[in-house]
Amino acid sequence: MKVLYTNLASSVDAWLSAIESTLAASERKIVGIDIEYDKLRGSSRNPKKAAIIQLCVGTEVLVYHICHADEKSEKMYDFHYGWRYTFAGFCTAEDRNVLGHSKLYIHNIKDIQMIWRDPDNTTKQTQGLKDVDAAIIDPFYLNMKDGFGRKEHNMWANVPPLPPDHILYAARDAYASYEVYRRLDVFKRIFFSLYKDSEKKRCRVGEELKVV
């Protein structure tokens, strides 16, 4: 991964401009996304907001410390808006609400947890990101969240810079979301391609039988 950690709007805008060029040349316009919150619990008077926004395309990852941004990035708001890109994340319902509290509105987002689960893992009713990552990418991801408890998750809104372990943790989450969805998308297209080919063959065989 090539990770950019920043709270500077100018750096975010430059990263997004480069990524938009990459996406423009791509048939599948997929963006991995994850959000870290400024607090573990919110309320109606003091709701959770985004502390960190992580975006990933390919091996390029942005870890944006938005709660300490030097100024508003209009490009970031425009990037999320509309249907140009497919954002892929995990347990995205709360992420969408939290982004809304930060005045960031995202439309085309896919929740991987609602799309796929590991059929060999029957011990968990709800599978987490690390379970799906381990099944689709590499078993290494089973340990990707080790060492991160409440204390570490309470640090996302701390004054920058964040510790290197936090930056790596955030970057891995975004990359894993991107890579899992990208692979699922490939599997889906291969499956339907094979299905269509088999249907065509069946039709041809049926037509030949009728002729005979």
BELQUI-V99828 format. One record per pair of residues at least 12 apart in sequence whose C-alpha atoms are under 8 Angstrom apart, sorted by the first residue. I is the first residue (numbers start at 1). J is the second residue. D is the distance in Angstrom with one decimal. If there is no record, write none. Layout:
# BELQUI-V99828
I_J_D ; I_J_D
This chain:
# BELQUI-V99828
1_59_4.7 ; 1_60_6.1 ; 1_61_6.8 ; 1_175_7.9 ; 2_59_6.0 ; 2_60_5.1 ; 2_61_6.0 ; 3_60_6.2 ; 3_61_4.7 ; 3_62_5.9 ; 3_63_7.1 ; 3_171_6.9 ; 4_61_6.2 ; 4_62_4.9 ; 4_63_6.0 ; 4_64_8.0 ; 5_62_6.2 ; 5_63_4.6 ; 5_64_5.9 ; 5_65_7.4 ; 5_167_7.1 ; 6_62_8.0 ; 6_63_6.5 ; 6_64_5.3 ; 6_65_6.0 ; 7_64_5.7 ; 7_65_4.8 ; 7_66_6.0 ; 7_68_6.0 ; 7_69_4.5 ; 7_70_6.3 ; 7_160_8.0 ; 8_69_5.8 ; 8_70_5.6 ; 8_71_7.2 ; 9_69_6.6 ; 9_70_6.5 ; 9_71_5.9 ; 9_72_6.4 ; 9_73_5.0 ; 10_73_7.6 ; 12_62_7.8 ; 12_64_7.3 ; 12_73_7.2 ; 12_76_7.4 ; 13_73_6.8 ; 13_75_5.9 ; 13_76_7.1 ; 15_62_7.6 ; 16_75_7.4 ; 16_76_7.4 ; 16_79_7.8 ; 19_57_7.2 ; 29_84_7.5 ; 29_85_5.1 ; 29_86_6.0 ; 30_57_6.9 ; 30_85_6.0 ; 30_86_4.9 ; 30_87_5.9 ; 30_88_7.1 ; 30_178_7.1 ; 30_182_7.1 ; 31_55_6.6 ; 31_56_5.7 ; 31_57_5.3 ; 31_85_6.9 ; 31_86_6.1 ; 31_87_4.7 ; 31_88_6.1 ; 31_178_6.0 ; 32_54_7.9 ; 32_55_5.5 ; 32_56_4.8 ; 32_57_6.4 ; 32_87_5.7 ; 32_88_4.9 ; 32_89_6.1 ; 32_174_5.3 ; 32_175_6.3 ; 32_176_7.6 ; 32_177_5.1 ; 32_178_3.8 ; 32_179_7.6 ; 32_181_7.9 ; 33_53_7.5 ; 33_54_5.6 ; 33_55_4.7 ; 33_56_6.5 ; 33_87_6.3 ; 33_88_5.9 ; 33_89_5.2 ; 33_174_5.2 ; 33_177_6.6 ; 33_178_7.2 ; 34_53_6.2 ; 34_54_5.2 ; 34_55_6.8 ; 34_89_6.0 ; 34_90_7.5 ; 34_95_7.6 ; 34_170_7.8 ; 34_173_6.5 ; 34_174_5.4 ; 34_177_7.7 ; 35_50_6.4 ; 35_51_7.5 ; 35_52_5.8 ; 35_53_4.9 ; 35_54_6.2 ; 35_95_6.2 ; 36_50_6.1 ; 36_51_5.7 ; 36_52_5.0 ; 36_53_6.6 ; 36_156_6.7 ; 36_170_7.8 ; 37_49_5.7 ; 37_50_4.8 ; 37_51_5.0 ; 37_52_6.8 ; 37_98_7.7 ; 37_156_6.8 ; 37_157_7.6 ; 38_50_5.9 ; 38_51_4.7 ; 38_52_8.0 ; 38_67_7.6 ; 38_154_7.4 ; 38_156_6.0 ; 38_157_4.9 ; 39_154_6.2 ; 39_156_8.0 ; 39_157_7.6 ; 40_153_7.4 ; 40_154_6.7 ; 47_98_7.8 ; 47_101_7.3 ; 48_98_5.9 ; 48_101_7.4 ; 49_98_5.1 ; 49_99_6.7 ; 49_101_5.8 ; 49_102_5.8 ; 50_66_6.9 ; 50_67_6.6 ; 50_98_6.0 ; 50_99_6.1 ; 50_101_7.9 ; 50_102_6.4 ; 51_65_6.0 ; 51_66_5.7 ; 51_67_4.7 ; 51_68_7.8 ; 51_156_6.0 ; 51_157_5.4 ; 52_64_5.5 ; 52_65_4.7 ; 52_66_5.6 ; 52_67_7.0 ; 52_156_6.9 ; 52_157_7.9 ; 53_65_6.7 ; 53_66_6.7 ; 54_170_6.6 ; 54_171_6.6 ; 54_173_7.9 ; 54_174_5.6 ; 55_174_5.8 ; 55_175_7.9 ; 56_174_5.6 ; 56_175_5.6 ; 56_178_6.3 ; 57_175_7.7 ; 57_178_6.8 ; 58_175_7.7 ; 58_178_7.4 ; 58_179_7.6 ; 59_175_7.0 ; 61_171_6.2 ; 61_174_7.2 ; 61_175_7.0 ; 62_171_7.3 ; 63_167_7.1 ; 63_170_6.9 ; 63_171_6.4 ; 65_160_7.7 ; 67_157_6.6 ; 68_157_7.8 ; 68_159_7.1 ; 68_160_7.5 ; 77_104_5.8 ; 77_105_7.4 ; 80_104_7.3 ; 80_105_6.5 ; 80_106_5.0 ; 80_107_7.4 ; 81_105_6.1 ; 81_106_5.4 ; 81_107_6.3 ; 82_106_7.2 ; 82_107_5.8 ; 82_108_7.0 ; 83_107_6.5 ; 83_108_5.5 ; 85_108_6.9 ; 86_108_5.5 ; 86_109_5.9 ; 86_110_7.2 ; 87_108_6.1 ; 87_109_4.5 ; 87_110_6.1 ; 88_109_5.6 ; 88_110_4.8 ; 88_111_6.2 ; 88_112_6.8 ; 88_177_6.1 ; 88_178_6.3 ; 88_181_6.4 ; 89_109_7.3 ; 89_110_6.3 ; 89_111_5.4 ; 89_112_6.1 ; 89_174_7.7 ; 89_177_5.3 ; 89_178_7.6 ; 90_111_5.2 ; 90_112_5.3 ; 90_113_5.8 ; 90_129_6.6 ; 90_177_7.0 ; 91_111_5.9 ; 91_112_7.4 ; 91_113_6.3 ; 92_109_7.7 ; 92_110_7.5 ; 92_111_5.6 ; 112_177_7.8 ; 112_181_6.8 ; 113_127_7.3 ; 113_128_7.7 ; 113_129_7.8 ; 117_132_6.5 ; 118_131_7.6 ; 118_132_6.3 ; 118_135_6.4 ; 129_177_7.9 ; 130_142_5.1 ; 130_143_7.5 ; 130_144_6.7 ; 130_145_7.5 ; 132_180_7.8 ; 133_176_6.4 ; 133_180_6.5 ; 136_180_6.5 ; 136_183_7.8 ; 137_179_7.6 ; 137_180_6.8 ; 144_169_7.5 ; 144_172_7.9 ; 145_169_7.4 ; 152_166_7.9
